[in-house]
Amino acid sequence: MKLDPSIKEEVVGLLNRLFKIEQEIANLWEFHPDNPDAIDIVSEFDKLQREATSIEAYFQENGIEFKEEEG
C-alpha cells in the first residue's frame, strides 16, 4: 500500500507513540495489583534505598567525593 507522504509521516508518528504507550503499559504491569507476580513497590523502594545508603556509606568511608557539575 502506497501512502501519501503527509499521511506516511502521521502514521509513523502514531506508530512511534503506540510503541511508547505499549512499553509504558508493560512497565506499569510490573506493579499492577491485578498482576499475580506484581512487584511490591514499598518493599522494592525500601530495598533500593538501603542499597543506595550502603553505596553512599562506602564512598564516604573511602574518602570518595563527587563534585557537582556547574551548568
N, C-alpha and C positions, 0 to 999 in steps of 0.2 A: 504494500500500500504506500503510495507516494503522498506525502503531506506538504501542504503549503509551508514555506519557511517560517512564517509567523506562528502558525499552528504548531509546527515541529518544536519551536523554541518553548512554546507554552506547555506542550506535552512533556518535554524534557524537564522543565521546571517542576511540573506536577509530579512526575516520577521521582525526582530527587526529594521532593517534600514527602512523598509517600514512603520512601525508603527511610527517611529520618523519623517519621512517625512510627513506623513499624519497629525500628530499633528502640525508640523510647518506650513503646508498649512492652517489648521484650525485657527491657531494663526494669520497668516498673513491676512486671510479673514476678520478678525475683522476691518482691516484698508484699505482694498482694495477699490479703487474707484468704482468698479462695484457692490459692496455690498450696497444695498439701506439703510441698517442700520449701515453703517460703522461708526466707532469711528473717530471723528475729532481729529487727532493726535496732532495738535497745541493746541487746547483748553484742551485736556487731559493732555498734557505736562505742560501747564501753571497751571492747577488746581493742579497737583501733586507738582509742585514747590512751589506754595502758601502754600499747606498743610505741606510740609517739612519745609519751613521757619517758619510756625506757631509752629510746634513742637520744632524746634531748639530754638525759642524765649522762649517757655515755659521752656525748660531746663535751658537756660541762666538766666531767671528771677528767677528761683527757686534754683539757685546755683548748678545745677546738671551737673557734669563734667564726661567725659569718658576718660579713658586713652587708648591710642592705644597699642595693644599688640606688643611686640617686637618679631620679628620672624626670 
